[in-house]
């Protein structure tokens, strides 16, 4: 998860730097720059959504693993508890 955050942070920093350099060096009209910025922000938005969806998916997977682990522990405890009473 930390790697995804670092990736997103690097992606955002690179995007901002690229846009800033592009704006400073361009001789395009302001409407063209606006269109380019809109496209870049749209790409960034979709990247963020994808990373968030992957993170949520991983969390759901971990949730299922934890639940099954807890059920396994509870089942084993219930099975061993009657045996302990018989031997006491």
FENHU-V355358 format. One record per run of one state. SS is the DSSP state (H for helix, E for strand, L for the rest). FROM is the first residue (numbers start at 1). LEN is the number of residues. Records with the same first field share a line. If there is no record, write none. Layout:
SS=FROM-LEN ; FROM-LEN
This chain:
L=1-1 ; 26-4 ; 88-1
H=2-24 ; 30-58
